[in-house]
Amino acid sequence: RLVAAEPDRFARFAVGNTGLPTGDTPPNDAFNQWQQFSQTSPIFPVADIINGGTTTDLSDAVKAAYDAPFPDDSYKAGVRIWPSLVPTSPDDPEAPANRKAWETLLAFERPVLCCFSDSDPVSAGGEVAFIGRVPGTEGQAHTTVEGAGHFLQEDAGPDMARILIDFIAS
């Protein structure tokens, strides 16, 4: 939505393992399970959640870095509520803002690159919402990052850096 809110500030953008749902299409089971877990689990282990969204095991130091902003549960309100802010039905309060954002994106002609992984059950197939619909996706070297889970930066950091550097330079 940031690109849609300020499109003139972006010469190009890349999107990966995400979406801009309007609630008009129901989310997949993996997202529904994640959303329910975020709202009902008595324990919310941030580093373990991140680690569970990767195809590799994070080191203890990386896990500690993910946990550092959350010394106890009172600091986790934002990270817990975020999944519930994703529209899952057409009458969701955030759905109109996402529909409005799509209006801008459907006219965005500057380059747009999709980089989705092959091993993320939550965002699987998410590139379809962008490629061929957002004009700037035409002719771009869209990439499926093999062997990566949801958190591309953890599973394929160097590959993602190369992909993005090449995209910026093109």
Backbone as JSON Lines, residues from 0, in Angstrom:
{"i":0,"aa":"R","n":[0.83,-1.19,0.0],"ca":[0.0,0.0,0.0],"c":[0.87,1.25,0.0]}
{"i":1,"aa":"L","n":[2.09,1.14,0.46],"ca":[2.96,2.31,0.45],"c":[3.21,2.79,-0.98]}
{"i":2,"aa":"V","n":[3.49,1.88,-1.88],"ca":[3.7,2.26,-3.28],"c":[2.43,2.91,-3.83]}
{"i":3,"aa":"A","n":[1.29,2.36,-3.52],"ca":[0.02,2.91,-4.02],"c":[-0.27,4.28,-3.41]}
{"i":4,"aa":"A","n":[0.14,4.49,-2.17],"ca":[-0.1,5.78,-1.51],"c":[0.81,6.88,-2.03]}
{"i":5,"aa":"E","n":[2.0,6.51,-2.46],"ca":[2.99,7.49,-2.92],"c":[3.66,7.0,-4.21]}
{"i":6,"aa":"P","n":[2.9,6.71,-5.26],"ca":[3.49,6.09,-6.46],"c":[4.58,6.92,-7.13]}
{"i":7,"aa":"D","n":[4.52,8.22,-7.04],"ca":[5.53,9.06,-7.68],"c":[6.89,8.97,-7.02]}
{"i":8,"aa":"R","n":[6.94,8.4,-5.84],"ca":[8.21,8.26,-5.13],"c":[8.96,6.99,-5.52]}
{"i":9,"aa":"F","n":[8.36,6.17,-6.38],"ca":[8.95,4.87,-6.73],"c":[9.23,4.78,-8.22]}
{"i":10,"aa":"A","n":[10.49,4.58,-8.56],"ca":[10.87,4.36,-9.95],"c":[10.6,2.92,-10.35]}
{"i":11,"aa":"R","n":[10.57,2.04,-9.37],"ca":[10.34,0.61,-9.56],"c":[10.13,0.0,-8.19]}
{"i":12,"aa":"F","n":[9.6,-1.21,-8.16],"ca":[9.55,-1.92,-6.88],"c":[9.52,-3.41,-7.13]}
{"i":13,"aa":"A","n":[9.95,-4.14,-6.11],"ca":[9.94,-5.6,-6.14],"c":[8.99,-6.07,-5.05]}
{"i":14,"aa":"V","n":[8.33,-7.17,-5.32],"ca":[7.4,-7.75,-4.37],"c":[7.73,-9.23,-4.23]}
{"i":15,"aa":"G","n":[7.72,-9.73,-3.0],"ca":[8.04,-11.13,-2.78],"c":[7.3,-11.7,-1.59]}
{"i":16,"aa":"N","n":[6.74,-12.87,-1.79],"ca":[6.06,-13.62,-0.73],"c":[5.09,-12.74,0.06]}
{"i":17,"aa":"T","n":[4.27,-12.04,-0.67],"ca":[3.29,-11.16,-0.04],"c":[2.09,-11.02,-0.95]}
{"i":18,"aa":"G","n":[1.2,-10.16,-0.58],"ca":[0.04,-9.9,-1.41],"c":[-0.63,-8.62,-0.96]}
{"i":19,"aa":"L","n":[-1.71,-8.31,-1.6],"ca":[-2.52,-7.15,-1.24],"c":[-3.97,-7.6,-1.31]}
{"i":20,"aa":"P","n":[-4.38,-8.45,-0.37],"ca":[-5.7,-9.04,-0.44],"c":[-6.81,-8.04,-0.15]}
{"i":21,"aa":"T","n":[-7.92,-8.25,-0.83],"ca":[-9.1,-7.4,-0.63],"c":[-10.19,-8.14,0.12]}
{"i":22,"aa":"G","n":[-10.0,-9.42,0.36],"ca":[-11.01,-10.22,1.03],"c":[-12.04,-10.79,0.08]}
{"i":23,"aa":"D","n":[-11.95,-10.43,-1.2],"ca":[-12.91,-10.93,-2.19],"c":[-12.66,-12.4,-2.52]}
{"i":24,"aa":"T","n":[-11.44,-12.85,-2.31],"ca":[-11.07,-14.25,-2.48],"c":[-10.61,-14.75,-1.13]}
{"i":25,"aa":"P","n":[-11.15,-15.86,-0.66],"ca":[-10.73,-16.33,0.68],"c":[-9.26,-16.71,0.7]}
{"i":26,"aa":"P","n":[-8.59,-16.48,1.82],"ca":[-7.19,-16.88,1.94],"c":[-7.07,-18.4,1.99]}
{"i":27,"aa":"N","n":[-5.85,-18.87,1.77],"ca":[-5.64,-20.32,1.82],"c":[-5.61,-20.8,3.27]}
{"i":28,"aa":"D","n":[-5.65,-22.1,3.43],"ca":[-5.69,-22.71,4.77],"c":[-4.47,-22.33,5.61]}
{"i":29,"aa":"A","n":[-3.3,-22.25,4.97],"ca":[-2.08,-21.92,5.71],"c":[-2.19,-20.53,6.34]}
{"i":30,"aa":"F","n":[-2.72,-19.57,5.57],"ca":[-2.88,-18.23,6.15],"c":[-3.93,-18.24,7.24]}
{"i":31,"aa":"N","n":[-5.04,-18.91,7.02],"ca":[-6.09,-18.98,8.05],"c":[-5.55,-19.57,9.36]}
{"i":32,"aa":"Q","n":[-4.73,-20.61,9.25],"ca":[-4.14,-21.22,10.45],"c":[-3.2,-20.24,11.15]}
{"i":33,"aa":"W","n":[-2.4,-19.51,10.36],"ca":[-1.48,-18.53,10.93],"c":[-2.26,-17.42,11.64]}
{"i":34,"aa":"Q","n":[-3.31,-16.93,11.0],"ca":[-4.1,-15.86,11.59],"c":[-4.75,-16.33,12.91]}
{"i":35,"aa":"Q","n":[-5.3,-17.53,12.9],"ca":[-5.93,-18.05,14.11],"c":[-4.9,-18.25,15.22]}
{"i":36,"aa":"F","n":[-3.76,-18.82,14.87],"ca":[-2.7,-19.02,15.86],"c":[-2.29,-17.7,16.51]}
{"i":37,"aa":"S","n":[-2.13,-16.66,15.69],"ca":[-1.66,-15.37,16.21],"c":[-2.63,-14.78,17.23]}
{"i":38,"aa":"Q","n":[-3.9,-15.13,17.11],"ca":[-4.9,-14.56,18.01],"c":[-5.23,-15.44,19.21]}
{"i":39,"aa":"T","n":[-4.89,-16.72,19.14],"ca":[-5.33,-17.64,20.19],"c":[-4.23,-18.3,20.98]}
{"i":40,"aa":"S","n":[-3.03,-18.35,20.46],"ca":[-1.96,-19.05,21.17],"c":[-1.57,-18.3,22.45]}
{"i":41,"aa":"P","n":[-1.54,-19.0,23.57],"ca":[-1.14,-18.33,24.81],"c":[0.34,-17.93,24.8]}
{"i":42,"aa":"I","n":[1.13,-18.61,23.99],"ca":[2.56,-18.32,23.87],"c":[2.81,-17.91,22.43]}
{"i":43,"aa":"F","n":[3.58,-16.85,22.25],"ca":[3.87,-16.34,20.9],"c":[5.38,-16.22,20.73]}
{"i":44,"aa":"P","n":[6.05,-17.33,20.39],"ca":[7.5,-17.36,20.32],"c":[8.01,-16.81,18.97]}
{"i":45,"aa":"V","n":[8.31,-15.53,18.93],"ca":[8.63,-14.85,17.68],"c":[9.74,-15.54,16.9]}
{"i":46,"aa":"A","n":[10.87,-15.8,17.52],"ca":[11.99,-16.43,16.8],"c":[11.62,-17.81,16.28]}
{"i":47,"aa":"D","n":[10.88,-18.56,17.05],"ca":[10.46,-19.89,16.59],"c":[9.48,-19.78,15.42]}
{"i":48,"aa":"I","n":[8.63,-18.76,15.42],"ca":[7.71,-18.53,14.31],"c":[8.49,-18.21,13.05]}
{"i":49,"aa":"I","n":[9.47,-17.31,13.17],"ca":[10.31,-16.97,12.01],"c":[11.03,-18.22,11.53]}
{"i":50,"aa":"N","n":[11.63,-18.96,12.45],"ca":[12.35,-20.18,12.09],"c":[11.43,-21.18,11.39]}
{"i":51,"aa":"G","n":[10.17,-21.26,11.83],"ca":[9.21,-22.16,11.2],"c":[8.82,-21.74,9.8]}
{"i":52,"aa":"G","n":[9.06,-20.48,9.46],"ca":[8.75,-19.98,8.12],"c":[9.94,-20.01,7.19]}
{"i":53,"aa":"T","n":[11.01,-20.7,7.61],"ca":[12.19,-20.84,6.77],"c":[12.4,-22.31,6.42]}
{"i":54,"aa":"T","n":[13.19,-22.54,5.42],"ca":[13.55,-23.91,5.06],"c":[14.88,-24.31,5.68]}
{"i":55,"aa":"T","n":[15.55,-23.34,6.27],"ca":[16.82,-23.59,6.96],"c":[16.6,-23.33,8.45]}
{"i":56,"aa":"D","n":[17.48,-23.85,9.28],"ca":[17.39,-23.58,10.71],"c":[18.22,-22.34,11.02]}
{"i":57,"aa":"L","n":[17.59,-21.38,11.69],"ca":[18.29,-20.17,12.08],"c":[19.25,-20.47,13.23]}
{"i":58,"aa":"S","n":[20.36,-19.76,13.25],"ca":[21.32,-19.92,14.35],"c":[20.73,-19.33,15.63]}
{"i":59,"aa":"D","n":[21.3,-19.71,16.76],"ca":[20.84,-19.16,18.03],"c":[20.99,-17.64,18.06]}
{"i":60,"aa":"A","n":[22.06,-17.12,17.45],"ca":[22.29,-15.67,17.43],"c":[21.2,-14.96,16.62]}
{"i":61,"aa":"V","n":[20.82,-15.53,15.49],"ca":[19.77,-14.91,14.66],"c":[18.43,-14.98,15.39]}
{"i":62,"aa":"K","n":[18.14,-16.1,16.02],"ca":[16.91,-16.21,16.79],"c":[16.88,-15.17,17.92]}
{"i":63,"aa":"A","n":[18.0,-15.01,18.58],"ca":[18.07,-14.02,19.66],"c":[17.81,-12.61,19.12]}
{"i":64,"aa":"A","n":[18.29,-12.33,17.93],"ca":[18.05,-11.01,17.33],"c":[16.56,-10.81,17.04]}
{"i":65,"aa":"Y","n":[15.89,-11.84,16.55],"ca":[14.45,-11.73,16.31],"c":[13.66,-11.57,17.61]}
{"i":66,"aa":"D","n":[14.13,-12.19,18.67],"ca":[13.44,-12.08,19.96],"c":[13.77,-10.8,20.72]}
{"i":67,"aa":"A","n":[14.88,-10.15,20.39],"ca":[15.36,-9.0,21.15],"c":[14.34,-7.88,21.34]}
{"i":68,"aa":"P","n":[13.54,-7.53,20.33],"ca":[12.57,-6.44,20.55],"c":[11.4,-6.8,21.47]}
{"i":69,"aa":"F","n":[11.34,-8.07,21.87],"ca":[10.19,-8.55,22.63],"c":[10.64,-9.2,23.94]}
{"i":70,"aa":"P","n":[11.1,-8.4,24.91],"ca":[11.6,-9.0,26.16],"c":[10.55,-9.77,26.94]}
{"i":71,"aa":"D","n":[9.28,-9.43,26.76],"ca":[8.2,-10.21,27.36],"c":[6.94,-10.01,26.52]}
{"i":72,"aa":"D","n":[5.86,-10.72,26.88],"ca":[4.64,-10.7,26.07],"c":[4.01,-9.32,25.93]}
{"i":73,"aa":"S","n":[4.25,-8.42,26.86],"ca":[3.64,-7.09,26.77],"c":[4.15,-6.31,25.57]}
{"i":74,"aa":"Y","n":[5.26,-6.73,24.98],"ca":[5.84,-6.07,23.81],"c":[5.35,-6.68,22.49]}
{"i":75,"aa":"K","n":[4.53,-7.71,22.56],"ca":[4.14,-8.45,21.36],"c":[2.77,-8.09,20.81]}
{"i":76,"aa":"A","n":[2.15,-7.06,21.31],"ca":[0.8,-6.71,20.86],"c":[0.77,-6.44,19.35]}
{"i":77,"aa":"G","n":[1.72,-5.69,18.84],"ca":[1.74,-5.37,17.41],"c":[1.96,-6.58,16.54]}
{"i":78,"aa":"V","n":[2.93,-7.4,16.89],"ca":[3.25,-8.58,16.09],"c":[2.11,-9.61,16.15]}
{"i":79,"aa":"R","n":[1.39,-9.63,17.24],"ca":[0.25,-10.54,17.37],"c":[-0.95,-10.06,16.56]}
{"i":80,"aa":"I","n":[-1.2,-8.75,16.55],"ca":[-2.41,-8.23,15.91],"c":[-2.25,-8.14,14.39]}
{"i":81,"aa":"W","n":[-1.03,-8.01,13.9],"ca":[-0.81,-7.8,12.47],"c":[-1.56,-8.8,11.59]}
{"i":82,"aa":"P","n":[-1.5,-10.11,11.83],"ca":[-2.21,-11.04,10.93],"c":[-3.72,-10.78,10.87]}
{"i":83,"aa":"S","n":[-4.3,-10.27,11.94],"ca":[-5.75,-10.03,11.92],"c":[-6.11,-8.79,11.11]}
{"i":84,"aa":"L","n":[-5.14,-7.99,10.73],"ca":[-5.39,-6.79,9.92],"c":[-5.44,-7.1,8.42]}
{"i":85,"aa":"V","n":[-5.09,-8.31,8.05],"ca":[-5.13,-8.71,6.65],"c":[-6.57,-9.05,6.29]}
{"i":86,"aa":"P","n":[-7.15,-8.38,5.28],"ca":[-8.54,-8.65,4.92],"c":[-8.76,-10.1,4.48]}
{"i":87,"aa":"T","n":[-9.74,-10.74,5.11],"ca":[-10.09,-12.11,4.74],"c":[-11.53,-12.23,4.26]}
{"i":88,"aa":"S","n":[-12.26,-11.11,4.28],"ca":[-13.63,-11.1,3.76],"c":[-13.87,-9.73,3.12]}
{"i":89,"aa":"P","n":[-14.81,-9.64,2.18],"ca":[-15.04,-8.37,1.47],"c":[-15.46,-7.22,2.38]}
{"i":90,"aa":"D","n":[-16.06,-7.52,3.52],"ca":[-16.51,-6.45,4.41],"c":[-15.49,-6.12,5.52]}
{"i":91,"aa":"D","n":[-14.29,-6.67,5.41],"ca":[-13.24,-6.37,6.37],"c":[-12.93,-4.87,6.34]}
{"i":92,"aa":"P","n":[-12.65,-4.25,7.48],"ca":[-12.38,-2.81,7.5],"c":[-11.19,-2.36,6.64]}
{"i":93,"aa":"E","n":[-10.23,-3.24,6.4],"ca":[-9.07,-2.87,5.58],"c":[-9.28,-3.14,4.09]}
{"i":94,"aa":"A","n":[-10.34,-3.84,3.72],"ca":[-10.57,-4.19,2.32],"c":[-10.7,-2.97,1.41]}
{"i":95,"aa":"P","n":[-11.45,-1.93,1.79],"ca":[-11.55,-0.77,0.89],"c":[-10.2,-0.1,0.61]}
{"i":96,"aa":"A","n":[-9.35,-0.01,1.61],"ca":[-8.03,0.6,1.4],"c":[-7.2,-0.24,0.44]}
{"i":97,"aa":"N","n":[-7.28,-1.55,0.54],"ca":[-6.54,-2.4,-0.39],"c":[-7.12,-2.33,-1.8]}
{"i":98,"aa":"R","n":[-8.45,-2.23,-1.92],"ca":[-9.05,-2.07,-3.25],"c":[-8.57,-0.76,-3.89]}
{"i":99,"aa":"K","n":[-8.53,0.29,-3.11],"ca":[-8.05,1.58,-3.61],"c":[-6.59,1.48,-4.03]}
{"i":100,"aa":"A","n":[-5.79,0.78,-3.25],"ca":[-4.38,0.59,-3.6],"c":[-4.25,-0.16,-4.93]}
{"i":101,"aa":"W","n":[-5.09,-1.17,-5.14],"ca":[-5.05,-1.91,-6.41],"c":[-5.35,-0.99,-7.59]}
{"i":102,"aa":"E","n":[-6.23,-0.01,-7.42],"ca":[-6.52,0.92,-8.51],"c":[-5.24,1.6,-8.98]}
{"i":103,"aa":"T","n":[-4.41,2.01,-8.05],"ca":[-3.14,2.65,-8.4],"c":[-2.18,1.64,-9.01]}
{"i":104,"aa":"L","n":[-2.07,0.46,-8.4],"ca":[-1.14,-0.54,-8.92],"c":[-1.51,-1.01,-10.32]}
{"i":105,"aa":"L","n":[-2.8,-1.08,-10.62],"ca":[-3.22,-1.53,-11.95],"c":[-2.9,-0.51,-13.03]}
{"i":106,"aa":"A","n":[-2.42,0.66,-12.63],"ca":[-1.98,1.66,-13.6],"c":[-0.47,1.94,-13.48]}
{"i":107,"aa":"F","n":[0.23,1.2,-12.63],"ca":[1.65,1.44,-12.39],"c":[2.46,0.84,-13.54]}
{"i":108,"aa":"E","n":[3.08,1.71,-14.34],"ca":[3.78,1.26,-15.55],"c":[5.29,1.15,-15.38]}
{"i":109,"aa":"R","n":[5.82,1.65,-14.29],"ca":[7.26,1.5,-14.07],"c":[7.56,0.06,-13.67]}
{"i":110,"aa":"P","n":[8.82,-0.37,-13.77],"ca":[9.15,-1.79,-13.55],"c":[8.73,-2.34,-12.19]}
{"i":111,"aa":"V","n":[8.15,-3.53,-12.24],"ca":[7.74,-4.26,-11.03],"c":[8.23,-5.7,-11.18]}
{"i":112,"aa":"L","n":[8.97,-6.16,-10.2],"ca":[9.55,-7.51,-10.23],"c":[8.92,-8.36,-9.13]}
{"i":113,"aa":"C","n":[8.53,-9.56,-9.48],"ca":[8.01,-10.52,-8.49],"c":[9.08,-11.56,-8.19]}
{"i":114,"aa":"C","n":[9.34,-11.77,-6.9],"ca":[10.31,-12.75,-6.42],"c":[9.63,-13.57,-5.33]}
{"i":115,"aa":"F","n":[9.01,-14.64,-5.71],"ca":[8.32,-15.48,-4.74],"c":[9.1,-16.79,-4.6]}
{"i":116,"aa":"S","n":[9.0,-17.41,-3.44],"ca":[9.71,-18.67,-3.22],"c":[8.85,-19.85,-3.64]}
{"i":117,"aa":"D","n":[9.49,-20.99,-3.72],"ca":[8.77,-22.21,-4.1],"c":[8.3,-23.02,-2.9]}
{"i":118,"aa":"S","n":[8.6,-22.55,-1.69],"ca":[8.31,-23.36,-0.5],"c":[7.63,-22.56,0.6]}
{"i":119,"aa":"D","n":[6.74,-21.65,0.23],"ca":[5.99,-20.89,1.23],"c":[4.51,-21.2,1.07]}
{"i":120,"aa":"P","n":[3.93,-21.95,2.0],"ca":[2.52,-22.32,1.85],"c":[1.58,-21.13,1.99]}
{"i":121,"aa":"V","n":[2.0,-20.06,2.65],"ca":[1.13,-18.91,2.86],"c":[0.99,-18.07,1.59]}
{"i":122,"aa":"S","n":[2.1,-17.77,0.92],"ca":[2.03,-16.88,-0.25],"c":[2.14,-17.62,-1.58]}
{"i":123,"aa":"A","n":[2.06,-18.94,-1.56],"ca":[2.18,-19.72,-2.79],"c":[1.22,-19.22,-3.87]}
{"i":124,"aa":"G","n":[1.76,-18.93,-5.04],"ca":[0.95,-18.46,-6.15],"c":[0.6,-16.99,-6.1]}
{"i":125,"aa":"G","n":[1.12,-16.27,-5.11],"ca":[0.79,-14.86,-4.94],"c":[1.22,-13.97,-6.08]}
{"i":126,"aa":"E","n":[2.21,-14.42,-6.84],"ca":[2.69,-13.61,-7.96],"c":[1.62,-13.44,-9.03]}
{"i":127,"aa":"V","n":[0.68,-14.36,-9.1],"ca":[-0.39,-14.31,-10.11],"c":[-1.22,-13.04,-9.97]}
{"i":128,"aa":"A","n":[-1.35,-12.54,-8.76],"ca":[-2.13,-11.31,-8.54],"c":[-1.44,-10.1,-9.17]}
{"i":129,"aa":"F","n":[-0.14,-10.18,-9.38],"ca":[0.63,-9.05,-9.9],"c":[0.99,-9.2,-11.37]}
{"i":130,"aa":"I","n":[1.57,-10.36,-11.74],"ca":[2.07,-10.54,-13.1],"c":[0.92,-10.54,-14.09]}
{"i":131,"aa":"G","n":[1.04,-9.66,-15.07],"ca":[0.01,-9.54,-16.1],"c":[-1.13,-8.6,-15.72]}
{"i":132,"aa":"R","n":[-1.22,-8.24,-14.47],"ca":[-2.25,-7.29,-14.03],"c":[-1.65,-5.91,-13.82]}
{"i":133,"aa":"V","n":[-0.49,-5.85,-13.16],"ca":[0.22,-4.59,-12.96],"c":[1.07,-4.37,-14.21]}
{"i":134,"aa":"P","n":[0.83,-3.29,-14.94],"ca":[1.53,-3.1,-16.22],"c":[3.05,-3.18,-16.12]}
{"i":135,"aa":"G","n":[3.62,-2.71,-15.03],"ca":[5.07,-2.73,-14.88],"c":[5.68,-4.1,-14.74]}
{"i":136,"aa":"T","n":[4.86,-5.13,-14.6],"ca":[5.41,-6.49,-14.51],"c":[5.78,-7.03,-15.88]}
{"i":137,"aa":"E","n":[5.26,-6.42,-16.93],"ca":[5.51,-6.92,-18.29],"c":[7.0,-6.84,-18.64]}
{"i":138,"aa":"G","n":[7.53,-7.95,-19.12],"ca":[8.9,-8.01,-19.58],"c":[9.95,-8.09,-18.48]}
{"i":139,"aa":"Q","n":[9.55,-8.27,-17.26],"ca":[10.51,-8.35,-16.16],"c":[10.96,-9.81,-15.94]}
{"i":140,"aa":"A","n":[12.13,-9.95,-15.33],"ca":[12.71,-11.27,-15.07],"c":[12.19,-11.8,-13.73]}
{"i":141,"aa":"H","n":[10.89,-12.08,-13.67],"ca":[10.29,-12.6,-12.43],"c":[11.0,-13.89,-12.03]}
{"i":142,"aa":"T","n":[11.14,-14.05,-10.74],"ca":[11.96,-15.14,-10.22],"c":[11.22,-15.98,-9.2]}
{"i":143,"aa":"T","n":[11.34,-17.28,-9.33],"ca":[10.92,-18.18,-8.27],"c":[12.18,-18.61,-7.55]}
{"i":144,"aa":"V","n":[12.29,-18.26,-6.3],"ca":[13.48,-18.58,-5.52],"c":[13.31,-20.0,-4.99]}
{"i":145,"aa":"E","n":[14.15,-20.88,-5.47],"ca":[14.03,-22.29,-5.12],"c":[14.63,-22.6,-3.76]}
{"i":146,"aa":"G","n":[13.92,-23.45,-3.03],"ca":[14.41,-23.9,-1.73],"c":[14.23,-22.9,-0.6]}
{"i":147,"aa":"A","n":[13.46,-21.84,-0.84],"ca":[13.26,-20.83,0.2],"c":[11.84,-20.89,0.73]}
{"i":148,"aa":"G","n":[11.69,-20.57,2.0],"ca":[10.38,-20.49,2.63],"c":[9.84,-19.08,2.55]}
{"i":149,"aa":"H","n":[9.05,-18.71,3.55],"ca":[8.42,-17.39,3.55],"c":[9.44,-16.26,3.7]}
{"i":150,"aa":"F","n":[10.44,-16.46,4.53],"ca":[11.39,-15.4,4.84],"c":[12.6,-15.5,3.9]}
{"i":151,"aa":"L","n":[12.42,-14.91,2.74],"ca":[13.45,-14.95,1.7],"c":[14.79,-14.43,2.19]}
{"i":152,"aa":"Q","n":[14.77,-13.4,3.03],"ca":[16.02,-12.81,3.51],"c":[16.84,-13.82,4.32]}
{"i":153,"aa":"E","n":[16.19,-14.77,4.93],"ca":[16.91,-15.76,5.73],"c":[17.35,-16.96,4.88]}
{"i":154,"aa":"D","n":[16.48,-17.43,4.02],"ca":[16.79,-18.63,3.24],"c":[17.62,-18.34,1.99]}
{"i":155,"aa":"A","n":[17.5,-17.14,1.46],"ca":[18.16,-16.83,0.18],"c":[18.68,-15.41,0.15]}
{"i":156,"aa":"G","n":[19.24,-14.95,1.26],"ca":[19.71,-13.57,1.35],"c":[20.65,-13.15,0.23]}
{"i":157,"aa":"P","n":[21.74,-13.88,0.0],"ca":[22.65,-13.5,-1.08],"c":[21.99,-13.56,-2.46]}
{"i":158,"aa":"D","n":[21.16,-14.57,-2.69],"ca":[20.45,-14.65,-3.97],"c":[19.5,-13.47,-4.14]}
{"i":159,"aa":"M","n":[18.76,-13.14,-3.09],"ca":[17.84,-12.0,-3.17],"c":[18.6,-10.71,-3.4]}
{"i":160,"aa":"A","n":[19.73,-10.54,-2.76],"ca":[20.54,-9.34,-2.96],"c":[20.94,-9.23,-4.44]}
{"i":161,"aa":"R","n":[21.39,-10.34,-5.02],"ca":[21.8,-10.32,-6.44],"c":[20.61,-10.0,-7.33]}
{"i":162,"aa":"I","n":[19.47,-10.63,-7.08],"ca":[18.27,-10.4,-7.88],"c":[17.87,-8.93,-7.82]}
{"i":163,"aa":"L","n":[17.87,-8.37,-6.63],"ca":[17.45,-6.98,-6.48],"c":[18.47,-6.0,-7.05]}
{"i":164,"aa":"I","n":[19.74,-6.28,-6.88],"ca":[20.78,-5.42,-7.47],"c":[20.65,-5.43,-9.0]}
{"i":165,"aa":"D","n":[20.45,-6.6,-9.57],"ca":[20.28,-6.68,-11.03],"c":[19.03,-5.94,-11.49]}
{"i":166,"aa":"F","n":[17.96,-6.04,-10.73],"ca":[16.71,-5.35,-11.06],"c":[16.9,-3.83,-10.99]}
{"i":167,"aa":"I","n":[17.56,-3.37,-9.97],"ca":[17.8,-1.93,-9.82],"c":[18.68,-1.41,-10.96]}
{"i":168,"aa":"A","n":[19.64,-2.22,-11.35],"ca":[20.59,-1.8,-12.4],"c":[19.99,-1.88,-13.8]}
{"i":169,"aa":"S","n":[18.88,-2.61,-13.96],"ca":[18.33,-2.81,-15.31],"c":[17.62,-1.58,-15.84]}
